[in-house]
Amino acid sequence: MPHMTKINPEDSARARFAYELQRHRVLARLTQGQLGRRIGFSGSLIGAVENLKRTPSDDFAKRCDHAFGLDGVLTALHVEGWPPPPPVPLHFRDWTAEERRATALQTWDPMLVPGMFQTEEYARRVFSKAPGITPEEIEERVIGRMQRKTLLTQEKPPTILSLLDEGILHRPIGGPEVMRRQLQYLIDIARHPLVTIQIVPLDAEAIHGLLAAFVIAEQRGTPYTVYVESLPDGRTLRDRSEIVALTARYDSLRAEAYPQSLSLKVIKEAVDRWT
């Protein structure tokens, strides 16, 4: 007879999903392996989901609903526990899911304020310069970018270490007012206990970082995937050798950066110049 493991459904929306998955499996008198065979997944995956060690997909939830004869119960719990990514371009959707399950993010940006720290007007100006983009597409992308800010308010937010090239503070995106408000927002968000912002000074000659912006996602101290900006579209990389190479590049950039206290002083001076 299948039995329940000890999971408190009141701990979180994700715990509720795991609890209800187990409960319906036990009521159906199915082992993890038997349920797995019914829905086309391995029994070990069923066990990992039930013990909160793996993230289930939307397809997984729908197949479980069908197997148990439920009317979207698990699908609704899945949406509550793992909200769908914001409306972003197709090439970026995989990454939005990765950054939401990361325990830490390390970002490097040589040209623009990183997307998750952009103000609405700064983001709108950036998107408006894309050749052939429509007003509707601009607004959709702005909405998606603003929704990414909920990363820091989700159930288990990641720590974020953001390295910015000093040139970003002086590049006139949208004019003085837009820049002043954008840089002030950087100062404000740096007060968040999980956020560190450091400036890589112009005289550091961080040539090895000028080729592209990138973000490293970690889980419990281990880098496991990277997003790299490129043309025409960015890429999500999972190859171990590429991750190791970019992590080494990140470490060398950080070695050139000001500490956060001095970085915020540099940003404040730039705010004053845009006033």
Secondary structure as GFF3:
##gff-version 3
##sequence-region A 1 275
A	DSSP	alpha_helix	13	27	.	.	.	ID=ss1
A	DSSP	alpha_helix	32	39	.	.	.	ID=ss2
A	DSSP	alpha_helix	43	50	.	.	.	ID=ss3
A	DSSP	alpha_helix	58	68	.	.	.	ID=ss4
A	DSSP	alpha_helix	73	81	.	.	.	ID=ss5
A	DSSP	alpha_helix	90	101	.	.	.	ID=ss6
A	DSSP	beta_strand	104	109	.	.	.	ID=ss7
A	DSSP	three_ten_helix	115	117	.	.	.	ID=ss8
A	DSSP	alpha_helix	120	128	.	.	.	ID=ss9
A	DSSP	alpha_helix	135	147	.	.	.	ID=ss10
A	DSSP	three_ten_helix	148	153	.	.	.	ID=ss11
A	DSSP	beta_strand	159	165	.	.	.	ID=ss12
A	DSSP	three_ten_helix	166	170	.	.	.	ID=ss13
A	DSSP	alpha_helix	176	189	.	.	.	ID=ss14
A	DSSP	beta_strand	195	200	.	.	.	ID=ss15
A	DSSP	three_ten_helix	202	204	.	.	.	ID=ss16
A	DSSP	three_ten_helix	207	209	.	.	.	ID=ss17
A	DSSP	beta_strand	214	219	.	.	.	ID=ss18
A	DSSP	beta_strand	222	228	.	.	.	ID=ss19
A	DSSP	beta_strand	235	237	.	.	.	ID=ss20
A	DSSP	alpha_helix	240	256	.	.	.	ID=ss21
A	DSSP	alpha_helix	260	274	.	.	.	ID=ss22
###
